[in-house]
Amino acid sequence: MNRRNLFPAIAGLAAAATASAAETNPLMDILAASMKDKKGVTLYVKGQQIGMLVTALDQEFVQGRSQEKSKIVVRITAIDGAALS
């Protein structure tokens, strides 16, 4: 294998590694785990804490419920952080 063949191969591997790393989203992983395991999650949104159990999840919104509220909807882009209980 010479340098002409080696560079495209390395570039292809780097692109594949970047694409797979971009697919993992820790926030979505936490929200999905809350929904799957029926565990509570605390969302941090603009300085406020929202405790809830995730009931539905899509690319734009997360829906949930708590003891106080029957339905909570939060835009995913507004979430600053999340903690799984």
JOCORQUI-V213582 format. One record per pair of residues at least 24 apart in sequence whose C-alpha atoms are under 7 Angstrom apart, sorted by the first residue. I is the first residue (numbers start at 0). J is the second residue. D is the distance in whole Angstrom. If there is no record, write none. Layout:
I;J;D / I;J;D
//
This chain:
26;81;7 / 29;83;6 / 33;83;7 / 38;84;6 / 39;83;6 / 39;84;5 / 40;81;7 / 40;82;6 / 40;83;4 / 40;84;6 / 41;81;6 / 41;82;5 / 41;83;6 / 42;78;7 / 42;80;6 / 42;81;5 / 42;82;7 / 43;78;6 / 43;79;5 / 43;80;5 / 43;81;6 / 44;77;6 / 44;78;5 / 44;79;5 / 45;79;7
//
